[in-house]
């Protein structure tokens, strides 16, 4: 298996939270799925608890699993401040073993794109199957690839986000460029962080595995899952060519 290569990007969870503080569109979607399929719930790649904590605030039994110590530590502090009970687990989503099974396991916010090779994907799916109850469901949220973005001019910068620097250095401005490697299906992205008036930029790499719709469906099928629904966005609209998301709800075969 190839190592997870994005840990440096998530070493300061304050920046992650500020960058994504306005993104809440997926939370009502997961609450509806939990209401439909039940609990307990396992979230893979839970990060700072952006989704985990609002779900726990609804009294739902949820476990958050992540490989990053800084992200989990920050999530724990946030949960304590909110007064909610979450079980946090530091583990690799490709090789975890818990002493319980779940009605719902979900992999949110494009996190599956950090799994770059077939062995990593299959190992993750095997772990999910081992932790699903017999009538449990597995949900994957990943973007629907756009060729106009993948094939952008790599010499140009494109805006990503702006937010106040947590250390008081003004506004953080993030821009990006990317080079798509079609052979490996990895989009090699560089994020450039400009902190206020500081001249020097911080550069972080974000390498994302691209999953094409029929390919992802086939990967699930050949790893023992049956797809029950495939949505194109968090409003549960049907998946079509122009959909921004691939939201797949599946269960184990048999």
Order of alpha helices (4+ residues) and beta strands (2+ residues): alpha-alpha-beta-alpha-beta-alpha-beta-beta-alpha-beta-alpha-beta-beta-beta-beta-alpha-beta-beta
